[in-house]
């Protein structure tokens, strides 16, 4: 266990450094979108491209990983939405609660962390999970979030918005181009390959630092919203304060993300292997650990864009990130 903690500690230390920098004001909140843009549009796509180009094309088309991960992702979405609807939470907030429960922070945190623990062979199953969540899980949840609208065309508009988001997201394109280079066995010119390598190497530290800064910004904004609501209530204003998420709701989504999701993936993977589905033990370990990661920080940005309760989503991301410091080493030790 100590060895696992020694591997994971630097990753959480970078998150803590980003949190402290933003919370103290050393990093202006206005700089966070720039860091996000650098990671999302430059560094992380280069990292994904390198892993895709360096992996045999057969590993990137692993049907067993797609089947197990997809079934479990949709099951987590259905479970989380069902619990939220029973608590009379609207479709918009229920859908983004489901997305934050089903979408791990694989790109910013999982890739560097699991490669450090499992080696480069863990990259291929992780790339498959990233592609699935970016294209299918996110699209499903965005479509569900539009069911609150009275307009009969809400779901179709949501589908178009989801498709537009997929097309504009550079990560699926980076994965596709990397797979194409792998399939065609192409060799890039040395200067271009070095440039891509330099950007890819920057992805891990900047992404982890940015996660901490995003969490700090969310905490600061939530505090400001609570203060504004209290002032409005004290002045007798007609402004309606945003409903505060109950701790039980936050705890249930956090438990689904960090406990139910990885256990579901493990159980489904073992069942698939028993039924003869081609799924290697190494790939199963990798995707179980992916499921044990905290929630993806970009869900908060999506929730804000679609007018969901962003404070609720940000708190779930914060809770899962903090809890993972303790739960993730236990998951690694258990699987080993």
Beta strands, then each sheet from edge to edge (+ up, - down):
end
